[in-house]
Amino acid sequence: MSARSESRIVGRARCLAMAASYVQTGAVVDVVGCRGSGRTAFLGELRAKLVADGWTVLDLFGVASLRGYPLAALQVSPVQDLVSGRGAGSIPAVVTAMVGYARTRRVVLLVDDWDDLDEATWGAVTAAQRIAGFPMVLTHLRGRTSRQTPTGLDPAGNLAAYVIPLGPLRIDEIEQILEHRLGAPTDGATLNRIFAKSGGLVGLALSVVDVAVREGALTLANGVWSATRSLWSPALSHLVEAMLETLLPAERDALATMALLGVIDVATARTLVDWEVLESLEAQALLSFHPSRGRRLASIEPPLLVEYFRHDPFVARRIRITEALESRLGTGGALLPHVSDAVPTGSEADASFVRLVHEQARAQLLISRVEWTRDPSAATALRYLTGLSGARAPVAQIEAVLSDPRSDDGGAEDRARLLVWRAWWTAYAKADLEEGLRMLRETRLSFGSYGRLLDAAVVQLCLNRGTVPADHVPLVAVEDDLPESVRAELEATRILVLVSLGRFVEARDRLDASTASSPTPWLSRDVLTVLVLIGEGRNDEAIDRAGLVLSEARNALDAEAIRCYSYLSALCLMVRGEHGQLRTLVETWTTLGDPPHVPSHDYLATLCLGAVTAVRLWRVVEEENRALDQVEVVDGPLSGMVTSWRHAERLAASGDREAAAHIVADWARALWDRGARLAAMLAYATAVEIAPDEERLAEAESRARDLDGVIVEVHLELLRALVRRDVPALTAGAARVAAAGFHARALRAYQEATRLLREEGRVEAADAVERERAALVQRLTLGAPAAAREETEAVTLTAREHEVAQLVAAGLSNQQIAAELVISVRTVENHVHRTMRKTGAANRRMLGRLVTERIDA
């Protein structure tokens, strides 16, 4: 048995045994499955088993293109070898040959793709089977109309057959199959994504994996296969289209509509799609229904179909479906999410992507409003409020839903989650944290075991808006008898608190011991994993994971998840020093428009990171500064969620490093006092880096005693070397920090070591360190990180100085620059002189290098 066939038959042992037992009795067996279920592989494995049991196997297969030619399937199959002499191509000759063959040996006929047989072939086969009585096994495509012949003729008699359905496989079975195919295991997160996209269909899972490997989206590292970006690829389109080719136009439109809306309840689906269409899609295994908290939900199967429709390149079809949706729901004039006027520069693809995100958000808002109007309850209110918040609806409209007494109807979990939403709304939109906390603390006993969701919310609110509560340990304690959704929320909250406190060893233990994930994006397992990886000094892994989940969020057109995972990616890119790539990310992200009313820390953080990056790249930051000034939210608990960072960066860039370090140290103390110790520790490190001195170092060292993780250890080593001007320790520390993925700080250390060596006149040693730095720059994926602060005494360039610097980098002389800009040579000389003074460049060549590293990044 080949590894390939063995891998594809995993999970089918019982079906295989049943089929073989039916064959032993001389029965006809109908193996039914949808596309991608592994029907052909199953038949191949059954063939091997029957041959081993002493059966003589005849093989026959249907070919769709030959259905119009009588006996074509027989003539291209091994059965044709039984017929010889004159009349070999006639039906009587075929029947006679098969009957004679079956009477001299134990014969079983295996027919693959029975739906594609021509009628003459099937007629000859059934005639021979009725005479000789040999068993047959057919593979049949699920969803095709039940019929006795391939084209649906109406025979007088029926061919009795036992049906063996091939359903989806379990995740552990898919895991075994993938390991057989790939030769190595797949990491848990990647396995979950493959399983989710394929819906457990083995053929689809293998196709996703094969394409991902060829395109580099699935890579092997340290003996484990991991996804490095989204697993969707246009190369899968043809495979998906094959699953849709037999659909009627109304059925295809129904799938496209539901892909736009996501999972919806049956009543809403019935409003949009006729029952006959829903029944047909279910029969073809393209639609499934499942109960959820008192409702019956409808979802597309396999989920890969949803991604296909969301990547549909035909704009006219999407417009038609969206307009039909609005017309059928009778919701003309419904709220639209805010759309920014900004469009990503030079990127029509990004502009189209943003339009798709807004289009889906609008459709989902319409559906949530219809569901709330038709069946007001806590569950429908929560979905509607989430849509209204994302659309930045007027406060009065949101308050009207919150004050509607019908929103208190429903199960305990829905009512508890709605109260949590109400508390967040009170804390953020009304800026009344105390009232929000009071609501949670005083009503927690009203929801039974689901009241523990309110405990988790108390800790989350305190962490985001205030201080980690002293009683957070009992508040997030997890008991075994709690509902799974409650345990997931408590566990995620506990891990987030541990990350905030800088207790990465315990956070990793908790993360590894837990398999559940909160439905809230910023509490998801992916977010927590990235934050823990950063703390463990594994930022290169963190950046890969963050990029992957952001890619998945973009594929899902989920604005909330995109904002959340954009922050994660931006943070990792900032730590690594990938300022050019970070800037591109921020420019695309800002076009999504204003954030939801609650919460908005990821929005705040990404704006902050964008503003800081703009300073480091010598770019204009007015857009981010205006947006930051309008954000009505306190600083957040994680790295990057501090509005004053941009001011400190600009002060450092202009040469006032003491003032910049003072600002950073102040916010580090404030973060520490509220329990945001990871962010505080990184801020202390930044303060020492900006203006090294023993007092700041001592404060950072005293704080570090309460934290663990590689991130703390490597930073302290580097900071000590920086303050004490210890060149060997600086270069060693730079290598360790770089290995942890903190490339920007490593470059800073290399540059400082080079400067100290040149001051001492040790030119060769300085050149050697500079080569180490250059090697690190080359390893980065998108250009060099911005040069460190020490090398650039002042980088706030005017627009003209910026322009002149770029032309110097391009190799133009002063005379050529003057001609290009239509200014005098003396003016050019003045601009060049000021630019060199601000950047600290000793000559034009160094200025050109700095410009290349910063501006072209």
N, C-alpha and C positions, 0 to 999 in steps of 0.2 A: 504493500500500500504506500503510495507516495505521500510525502508530507503535506502536499497541497490538498489531496483528497481527504486525508485524515483530518486536516484542520477544518475542512468544510462540513464534516459529518458530525462534529462535536455537538452534543445536545440532541441528537436524533436517534439514539440507540433504541429507545422504546418504539419509535415509529418504524425503524428498520426491522426490528423483531416482529412487529405486527404484520408488516408487509410480507415478510418471508413466510410467516405462518399462514396467511391467506393464500399465498401461492401454493403452499403444500396441499391445500384443500382443492386446488383447481379453480379458484375464484378469480374474478376480475377486480382489480384494485385501482382506484382513482386517487392519485396523489395530487392534492390541490394546494396551491400556494400563490401568493402574489409575486410580482416581479422582485427579484433580489432575495427570495426566500431560500434559494438553493435547491430547486427542484431537480435540475440536471445533475448536480453533484450527488444528491440523494439517490437518484436512479443509477448513477455510476457505482456508488457504494453497494447498492442492492444487487447490482449485476455481479460484482465480485463475490458477494456472499453466496449467491445462488450457484455460481460456477463452482465455488468451493464445496457446495452441498451436492454436486453431481448433476445439476441442471444444464441443459443445452439452451443457450440464450440466443434469441433472434432479436436484432435491434432494428428499430424503425423510428424515424423522426420526421416531423412536419417542417416544411419550409414555406413561409408565408407567400413568397413570390411565385411558388409553383402550384398554389391551390387551384388555379384555373386550368391546370393540365391534368387530364385523367391519368391515373397510375403513376404520376410523376414522382411522388414520394417513395413508392416501391422501387421505381427504376433507379433511384440514386442511393438506395439502401442495400445493406448486405443480403436482404431477403431475395433480391433479384438473382443472386447466385444459385438459388434453388431451382430456378426455371431454366430449361434448356430446350433446344429444338425449335421446330416451327411453331408459331403461335405463342412464343415466349412472352410477348407483350400483351397478351389478352387476359381478361379476368378469369375465364375458366382455367387457363394454364396456371395462373398464380394460385388459385384456390386448390387445384389438384396437387400442385407441388407442395404447398404448405401442409395439406392434410396428410399426404404420404410421408412427409418428413416427421410430422408430429406423432404418427402411429408407430414409428420405429425407435423413438427415444423420448426422454422426458424433456419436453420443450416448454419454454415460457417466452412470451413475446413482450418486450419492453418498448413502449412507444413514448418518445419524448416530444413535447410540444404538440400534443394531440389536437389542439385548437387549429393548428396550421396544416393539418392533413387535407388532401383533396378527397372529395366524396367517393370517387372510384376506388381509391386505395383503401379507405375505411370499409367500403362495401365488401371488397374482396377479403379483407382481414376478418370481418365479423362473420362472413359466410363460412370461411375456413374454421373459425373458432366454434361455430355452432355445430359443425360436423365432427370435428376432432375433439372439442372440449378442452383445449389447452388453456392454461391460465394466462392472463395478460395484466400488465401494470402500465397504467397511463399517467402521464403528468399533464395536469390541467391548470390553466390560469384562473385564479380566483376572480370572481366578479363577472366573468362572461355568463351570459344567460344560460340557465340550465337547459341542456339539450342532449339528444341521443346521437346526433351526428354533427360533424364539424360545422356545417353551415345551417343547422337547425331544421332539417327535414323532419317530418312527423311520421315516424314508423309505427306500424301496428303493434309491434312487440317492444318490450324494454330490455335493455342489457343491464341486468342487475350488477351493481358494483359496490364494493366497500370503499368508503372514503377515508383517506388518511390526510388530515390537514397539517400543513407545515406552517406553524405560527412563528412569531418572533422568538429569538433566543434570549436567554438571560444574560446579564452583563458578565458574569463569570465565564459563561460559555464563549461569548465574544472575545473575552480576554485570552482564553486558550487558543482560539482560532488565530488571533492577531499574532500571538507569540510564535505559532507554527509558521505563519506567513513571513514574519519579519526576522525570525531567528533570535529575538531578544524580547524581554518584557516591555510593556508600555506603561509609562507613569500613570498614576491614578487619575489626575486631572485630565490628561489627554484621552485616556480610556473612557471617562465619563462623557467627554465631548463627542467622541466617535459613536458611542452607544446612543447618545441622545439624537444625533443627526440621522443615524441609520434606523432608529426605531427598533433595533434588534434584528434587522434583516441582514443576514450574513453576506449576501452578495453586494449589497449596498455598502456595508462596512468595509469590505475588502477593496471596493472601488475607491472609496474615500481615502483609504490608506495608501493605495497604489499611486494615486494622483498626488497626494501630499508628499510622498517620498520623492517622486520624480521632480516635483516643483520646489523641493527644499523646505516645505512647511512642516515636515516631520523629520527630525534629525536624531541621530544616534550619538549619545554622549555618556561615557562611563557605563556602557552596557545597558542603557535604558533609552527607549525611543520617547521623544517629547515633541509636542507641537510648539513651534516657535512663532506661528501666526495663525490667522484664521484657516480653518480646514475647508472652507468653501473655495471653489475654483470654477471658472467658466468651463473648464474641461469636463466638469460633471454635468453640464447642461444637457448634452446629448443623452446621457443616461437617464436623466429625469424626464426629458421629453418623451422617451420611449414608454415611460409609465403613464404618460398623458395622451398618447397618440390616438387611443380609441375613445376618448371622451367626446361627448357632444358639446357644442359651444356653451350651452347653459351650465353644464357641469364644470367646464374649465373656468368660466366666469365666477362660479360659486367658490371654487378653490382660491382664485385670485382675490376675491373679496374677503374671504376668511383669513387669508394670509396677511392681508392688510390690517385686520382687526386683532389678530391673535386669538387666544382661547376665549370663547364666548359661550353663554348658556344657550340651551336648546331653544328657548322661547325667542331669544333674539335672532338666532340662526333661522328660525322659522319665519320671522318677519322679513328676512332678506332673501331667503331661498325657498323654493317650493319643496314640499315634502317628497315628491317623486325624485327630485334631484338629490336630496339628502339621502334617501334610501339607496339610490343607485351608487352614490359615492361610498356609502358604508359597505355595500355589497362588494365593491371593488377594493376594499381595504384601504381606501384613501381618506376615510373619515372615521373617527372613533368617538364614542360617547362614554363618559365616566362620571360618577357622582362625586360631588364635592360640597360638603357643609350645607346639605339641604338643596343643592341645585344639581342639575345635570348639564355638564359642560361638553361642548363639541370642539374637537381639535383635529387638525390635518395630520395624516400619517402617510409616510414617515415625515418627521420634521424637516428633512432636507428639502422637501417640496416648498416649505415656507420660504427658505432662503432663495430658492430658484425664483419664485414669484417676486420677492423683494428686490431681486437683481434684474428684473425684467427690463430690457433696454428700450422697449417700445412705449414712448411717452403717451401717445394717443390712447392706447389701451388703458393705461393707468388713469388718465383723465376721464375716460368714459366710465370706468368702474367706480371712480370716486363720485362722479356726478350722479350715477345711478344709485349709489349708496345714500347720498344726501336726499335725493328725490324720494326714495322708497321710505326713508325714515321720517320724512317730512320735517327736516330740521334746518331748513334754509336759514342763513344768517347766524348759524351757531358760532360760538367763540372760536377764533383761530389762535394757535400759539403765536407769541410774539416772534416776528421774523426780523432779524437784524438787517439793516441796510447794507452792511458790509458783505462783500463777496470775496472769497479767497483770491488773492492776486494771481492772475494768469492760470487759474485752475477751474475750467468748466466742470471737470469731474467733481471737484469739491462742492461747487455751487449746486450741481445736480443732487449730490448726496444730501446736502442740507435741505433741499426742497423735499426729498423723499422722507427725511426725518419729520419735517413739519406736516407733511401729508398724512403720515401714519399717526402722528399725535392728534391731528384733527379728527381723523376717522375714529380713533379710540375714544376721544372725548364725546363724539356724537353718540357712539354706542353706549357709553357709560351714562349719558344723560337719558337716553331712551330706557335703559334698564332701571334707573332710579325713578323715572316717571311712571313706568309700568308696575314696578314692584318695589316700592320704597322700603328700605330696611337698612340695618347697619352695614351689611355687606355691599349693597349697591351704593349707599352713601359714601363709603370709603373709596370705592373706585371712582365715583364721580368727583369727589373732593380732590383726589390725587390728580385727575385730569384738569380740573379747574386751577389748581395750584400751579401745575406745569404750564398752563396757558396764561398765567399771570392775570387771572380773572379779577374783576373788581371785588374788593373785600366784602361789600354788601352781599354779593351773590354767594360767596362762600359762607358767610354768616347765616344766610337764609337756610342753607342746607343743614348747618350745624344746629340751628335752633328748631328745626322741624322735629316734632316729637316722634314721627314715624321712623326717624333714624335710630331710635332706641330698640327697634324690633329686631329679632334674630337670635342666633345662638350666642353662647357666652364668649367664644373666641372672637367672633366678628364684633361684638359690642366692646370687648376689651381693646381690640386693635383700633376701633374708632375712637375710644377715649384717649388712647395714646396719641392718635393723630390730633385730637382736639388739644391735648396738652402741649404738643410741639407747636401747634398754631398759636396758642396763647403765649408761649415763651418767645417765639420768633416774631410773628406778625404783630402781636400786641406788646412785645418787649416786656412781658411780665413773667419772669422765670419762677418767682415764688408761687404765683397762682397756679402755674402749670404743674409744679411739683406738689402743691397741695391737692390738686385734683387727683393726681396719681396715688398719693399716699393714703388719702381718706376713703377711696373707693375700691381699693385692691381686693377687699374681702367679698365684694359683690359678684365676683366672676368665678368663684371656685378655684380650680387649679390654674385657670387662665389668668387669674389675678397676678401670677408671677410675671406675665408679660409687662405689667405695670411696674414691677420691681426693676426689671431690666431697663425700662424706659426712664425711671428715676436716675439710674446710674448714667445712662447715655446722655440725658439732658444736663446733668451736673458736669459730666466730662466735657461736653461741648460748650456749655454756657457759663460754667462756674468752676468748681473744684471737685476733684474726685471725692465722693462722700466717704466719711470715716467708716460707715457701716456697709461699704460696698461688698465685702466678702459674704456676709449672710444674704445680702440682696440678690446676688447672682449665684448662690449655691444651687447645685443641680441635684434633684432627687430622681431616682429611677422610675418612680410611678407617675411622673409628669408626662403630659402629651409630648409627642416627638417635636412638634413645632415650638413648644415652650422651651424644651431642653435646648433646641438649636439656638434660640434667641438668647437664652441665659449664657450658654457656653461661648457664643460669639462675643457677647458683651464682656464676659470675664477675660477673654483673650485680648480684646481691645484695651482693656484697663491695664493688663500686664504689659502690653506694648508701650502704652503711654508712660507707665512707671519705669520702663527700661529693664524689665525682668524677662529677658528673652529666653533664658533656659526653661523657665516654667511655661512661658508662652508656647515654645516649641513642643514641650511635652503635652500640653493641652491640645494643641492643634493636631498632633499626630494621633492622639487618642480619640479625637472626635471625627466623625464622618459627615455630620449634618452641616447645613449651611443656611444662614438666615436669608430670607427673601429680599431683605433690604440690601441694595448694592454695596453701600459703604460698610456693611457688616458681613459681607459675603466671605466665603472661604478664600476666594482669590485675593481680596483686599488684605485680609489678615495674613495670608501667606507671604505676600510681597513685603509687608511691613516687617514681618519676622525675619525674612531673608536679609533685608537691609540691616537690621540690628545684628544679625549673625555675621556681617561682613561679607555677604554674598550678593552684592549689588548687581553683578553681571547676570546672575540667575534671576534676580528680581526684575531687571529691566526686560528680560525675555518674557517672563510671566505677565508683567504689566502690559507689554505690547500685545501679547496674545489675547488677553481678556478685552483689551480695548478694540482689537480687531473683531472679536466676536460681538461686542456691543454695537459696533458700526454695522456689522452684517444684520443684526437684529433691528437696526434703526431705532434703538432705545435711547432717547435723549438723556434720561436720568442716569443710565448706566454709562453712557458716553462721557458725561461730565465727571462722574466719579472716577472712572478708569483713566480719563485724561489727566486728572490730578496725579494718580499713581504714576503714570508714565512720565509726566512732567517732573515729578520729584526725583524719579530714578535718573532721568536725563540730566537734571541739574546736578545731582550728586556725581554723576559720571563726567560732567563737563561737556555734554553734547549740546551746546547752546544753539547752534544753527538748527538742528533737528527739533529742539524744544520750541524754538521760535515759530517754526512752521506748524507744529502741533497747536500752539496757542492761537495762531492766526485762523486756522480752520475751526478750532473749538469755539472761538468767540462769535462766529457766524450763526451758531445755534440760537442766539438771542439771549434774553434775560433768563435768569435761573428761576426755578419754582419759588413760591413764597417761603417754603420750608423744606429741608434745611438748605443752606447755601455755603457751607464751609469749603466744599470742593471748588465751588465757583470762586470764592475769595482766594483760595490758595493758588489756583491756576492763574488768576490775574496777577497775584503777587510774583509768582515765578516768571510770568511773562514780562512784567515790568523790570525785574532784576536782570533778566536775560537781555532785554533791550539795552539797558545801561552797559552791560558787559560787551555788547556787540556794537556800541556807539550808535544806537538807533534811537529814533524819536519814541518817547513813551507816553505822549499825552493821552492817547486813547485808553491805555491801561490805567493811567493816573486818574482820569475822569471817572472811569468805571469804578475804581477802588474808592474814590471819594463818595460815590453814591451807594456803596454797599452798606446797608444798615445792619451790621452783625458784628459781634465782638470777635476778637482774634480766636482762632480755633486751637485745638489741643495737639495737632500734629505738625510736623515740619512743613514750613512754607506758609502756614496759615496766620501770618503776622503782617499787618499792613505797613508797619514802620520799617520793614526790611528794605523797601525801595529807597526810603530816605537815607538809611545808613549806607546803602550801596552807592548812592549818588555822592554822599559826603566823602566816602572813601575814594571814589573815582576822581573827585575834584582835589584830592590831596589832604583833606582834613580827617586823617585816620583816627586821631584820638577821639574826636566827636562821634565818628561813626562807631568806634568800639564801645563808647559809653552808651549809645543808644542800644546796641546789640546786647550788652551786658545787662541793661535794665530790663529788656524784654525777656532775657534768659532767666532772671530772678523771678519775674512775674509768672513765667511758665512753670518754673520749678514749684512755686508756692501753690499753684492750682493742681499739681499732680501731673503735669505734662512734661515729664522728666526726660524722655527721649528728645523731644524738640528742644528742651532747655539745654541739654548736654551739647547738642549740635550747635546751638546758639553760643554757648560758652566757647566752644572751639573756634567759631567764626570770629568772636571778639578777640581772642588771643591771636588769631591769624592776621587780623586787620592791624592790630597794634600790639606786638608781643611785649609782655613784661611779666615779672615774677608774681606780682600781686594777682593779676588775672589768671595766671597759670595755677596759683595756689587755690584760688576759688574753684576753678574747674576740677582740680584734683580732689578737693574736699567733696564736691558733689558726686564725683565718679564712684566714690566708695559705695554708694547705694544702688549702683547699676551693675549689670553684667552684660556679657556679649562681646564679641570681637570688636564691634564698632567702637566701644569705649576704649579698649586696650590699645588699638592701633592709633587712635587719635591722640591719646595721652602721650604715647611714645614720640609722636611727631611734634606735638606742641612743646614738649620739654626740649627737644633738639632745636626747635625754632627759637625759643626764648634764649637758650644758652649758646646759640650760634655754633652748634656742634655739627660740623660738616659730615663726618662719617655717620653719625646718628641720623642726620637729615636724609642722606641718600638711602640708608637702610630703612628708615621710616617711610620714605616715599615709595619704596618698592612694596612694603607691606600694605600701605594704604591703597596703592594701585591694585594689588591682588584682591583687596576687599571691594574693589569697584569704585572707589572714591578717586577718580582720575584727576578731577580738578584740583583737589588738595595735593595730590602727588606731584602734579606739575608745579604747583606753588612751591613745594619743598625743593624740587630740582632747581627751579629758578633761583631760589634763595641760596642754595648751596653753590650754584655757579657764581652768583654775585659775590659771595664771601671769598671764594677761591680766587676770583679775579682781583679783589681788594688786596689779597695777600701776595699777588703776583704769581700765583701758581696756574699759569695759562694752560698747560697740558692737562692738568687735573680738571680744570674748569671745562675744557673742551670734551673730556671724557664724560663728565656729568651731563653736558649739553647733548651729547649723543644718546645717552640713556633717555633723556627727556624727549628727544626727537623720535626715538623708537616707540615710546609710549604714544606720542601723538599719532604716529602712523597706524597704530593698532586700533584706533578709534574708528567707528563706522562711518561717520559723516564729518570729515574735516577736523581741524584741530579745535580743542576747546579754547575759550577765550583765554588770553594770557592773564597771568595772575596779577593781583593788585600791585605787588611790589614793583613789577616791571613797568607799570603804567601809572606814573605819579598822578596824572590827571587826564581823563579820557572823555570829558564833556566837550566834544568838538562841535563847532558850528556846522551848519549845512555846507557852507563853502569849504571849510577845512576838511570836512569829510570827503567832499568831492575831489579836492586837491590830493588828499592822501591816497585815494583810489588810483588816481592818474600816476602818482609817484610809484605806486606798487606795480602799475602796468609798464613801467620803464620809461615814461616820457620825461624829457628834460624840462627845465623851467620855461624855456622858449616855446616848446611844443604845448605845454600846459596853458601858457598864456594865449596861444593861438586857438586852442580848443575851447577855452572858456571866454575868449574875447575880453581879456583883462590885461593889464600891464605886467611886464616881467617882474618889476619891483613888488607889485601886489602878490604875485605868486611866491616870490622869495619870502615875503612877510608871512604868508599862510604856511609855507613849508617850515619856517623857523618856529612859529607858534605850535604847529602840530608836533614837531620833533620835541619841543620842550614839554608839551603836555604828556606825550606818550613815553618820554624818557629815552627815545631812540637816539643813539649816538651818531648815526649817519643815515643817509637815504636808504641804504640797503637794509638796515635794521628796521626802518620805518616801513619799508615794503613788506618785510617779513611779518611785522605786527599786523599790518592791514590784511595780509593774506590769511593769517591765522584767525583774525577776528571777524572781519567783514565778510569774507568768502565762506566762513563757517556756516 
